[in-house]
Amino acid sequence: MNPPTARIESLSAVTLTVSDIARSVRFYEALGFAHKPGPSIAGFASFVLGEIGPACYLNLLEGQHGKVEGWGRAIFYVSDVDVFYAQVCAAGLTPEFAPQDAPWGERYFHVLDPDGHELSFAKPLG
C-alpha cells in the first residue's frame, strides 16, 4: 500500500522584505492592492489578493534599513494587462516596459517596487 500523497494547490502568500514599510505601503496602495483586514503590526503589512477561490496575500516585512536588495519576482494575473498598465502609469509609477506578448503565452509587463522587487502583471493569451 502506498502512503498518501499531498500536492501544492495554490499560492498562499509572497512575503517581501522592504527597507521602509510606509513607503512600500504607499507604493502597493497606488497599484490598487487592498489591505488585509485585521490588527496592525509594526513593521508588517498584508494585502489580500483576488475575489475568486481561496485568498492569497502579499506581505511586506520591514528589514534592516539599507540592507535590503530586490529578490526574485512575484507574478500577479490581472483582468486586462493594458488597462492595468495605464492605471499604473496614471498612479505615477514607471513600469520597466510597456505590455508585450511573451512566447510562453502571456501578455505582461514589469514594475519594480521601492526596494527593487520585480512585480510582473500578466494575463494568459487567448
C-alpha positions as CSV (number, residue, x, y, z in Angstrom):
1,M,0.0,0.0,0.0
2,N,1.4,3.4,-1.0
3,P,1.4,6.2,1.6
4,P,-1.0,9.1,1.0
5,T,0.4,12.0,-1.0
6,A,-0.2,15.7,-1.0
7,R,0.2,18.4,-3.6
8,I,0.6,22.1,-3.8
9,E,-2.8,23.6,-4.7
10,S,-2.3,27.4,-4.6
11,L,-0.1,30.2,-3.6
12,S,-0.9,31.4,-0.1
13,A,1.4,34.4,0.2
14,V,4.5,36.1,-1.1
15,T,6.5,38.0,1.6
16,L,8.9,40.7,0.6
17,T,11.4,42.3,2.9
18,V,11.4,46.1,2.5
19,S,13.6,48.8,3.9
20,D,10.8,51.4,4.5
21,I,7.4,50.0,5.3
22,A,5.5,53.3,5.0
23,R,7.0,54.0,1.5
24,S,6.3,50.4,0.3
25,V,2.7,50.5,1.6
26,R,2.1,53.7,-0.4
27,F,3.6,52.1,-3.5
28,Y,1.3,49.0,-3.2
29,E,-1.7,51.1,-2.4
30,A,-1.0,53.1,-5.6
31,L,-1.1,49.8,-7.5
32,G,-4.5,49.1,-6.1
33,F,-3.7,46.4,-3.5
34,A,-6.2,46.2,-0.7
35,H,-5.1,45.8,2.9
36,K,-6.0,42.5,4.7
37,P,-8.5,43.3,7.5
38,G,-7.1,42.8,11.0
39,P,-4.9,44.4,13.6
40,S,-1.9,46.5,12.7
41,I,1.5,45.0,13.4
42,A,4.6,47.4,13.5
43,G,6.9,46.8,10.5
44,F,4.4,44.5,8.8
45,A,1.7,44.9,6.2
46,S,-0.5,42.4,4.4
47,F,-2.6,42.8,1.3
48,V,-5.4,40.4,0.3
49,L,-5.5,39.4,-3.4
50,G,-8.3,38.1,-5.5
51,E,-12.0,37.6,-5.1
52,I,-12.3,34.1,-6.7
53,G,-11.2,31.0,-4.9
54,P,-9.1,30.9,-1.7
55,A,-7.5,34.2,-0.7
56,C,-3.8,34.9,-1.5
57,Y,-1.7,37.5,0.3
58,L,1.2,39.8,-0.4
59,N,3.1,40.5,2.9
60,L,5.6,43.2,3.5
61,L,8.1,42.8,6.3
62,E,10.4,45.7,7.2
63,G,14.1,44.7,7.3
64,Q,17.2,46.4,8.4
65,H,17.2,49.8,6.7
66,G,19.6,50.0,3.8
67,K,20.3,46.3,3.8
68,V,17.5,45.1,1.5
69,E,18.1,44.3,-2.1
70,G,15.5,43.2,-4.6
71,W,14.7,39.5,-4.7
72,G,13.0,37.4,-7.3
73,R,9.7,38.2,-8.9
74,A,6.1,38.0,-7.9
75,I,3.6,37.3,-10.7
76,F,0.1,38.6,-10.5
77,Y,-2.7,37.8,-13.0
78,V,-4.8,40.8,-13.9
79,S,-8.1,41.0,-15.8
80,D,-6.7,43.3,-18.5
81,V,-2.9,43.9,-18.8
82,D,-3.1,47.1,-20.9
83,V,-5.8,48.7,-18.8
84,F,-3.8,47.8,-15.6
85,Y,-0.6,49.3,-17.2
86,A,-2.5,52.5,-17.8
87,Q,-3.6,52.6,-14.2
88,V,0.0,52.0,-13.0
89,C,1.2,54.9,-15.2
90,A,-1.6,57.1,-14.1
91,A,-0.6,56.4,-10.4
92,G,2.8,58.0,-11.2
93,L,4.7,54.7,-11.3
94,T,7.2,53.8,-14.0
95,P,7.0,50.2,-15.4
96,E,10.2,48.7,-16.9
97,F,8.5,48.3,-20.3
98,A,5.1,48.5,-22.0
99,P,2.9,45.4,-22.1
100,Q,4.1,42.8,-24.5
101,D,3.1,39.3,-25.7
102,A,5.6,36.6,-24.4
103,P,6.5,33.5,-26.3
104,W,5.3,31.4,-23.3
105,G,1.7,32.6,-23.9
106,E,1.1,35.6,-21.6
107,R,0.8,39.4,-22.1
108,Y,2.7,41.1,-19.3
109,F,4.8,44.0,-18.0
110,H,7.1,44.5,-15.0
111,V,7.4,47.3,-12.4
112,L,10.0,47.5,-9.6
113,D,8.9,48.3,-6.1
114,P,10.9,50.8,-4.0
115,D,13.3,48.0,-2.9
116,G,13.9,46.6,-6.3
117,H,11.5,43.6,-6.1
118,E,10.2,42.8,-9.6
119,L,6.5,42.6,-10.0
120,S,5.0,41.1,-13.1
121,F,1.4,41.7,-14.1
122,A,0.2,39.2,-16.7
123,K,-2.8,37.5,-18.3
124,P,-2.7,34.3,-20.4
125,L,-3.2,35.0,-24.1
126,G,-6.2,33.6,-26.0
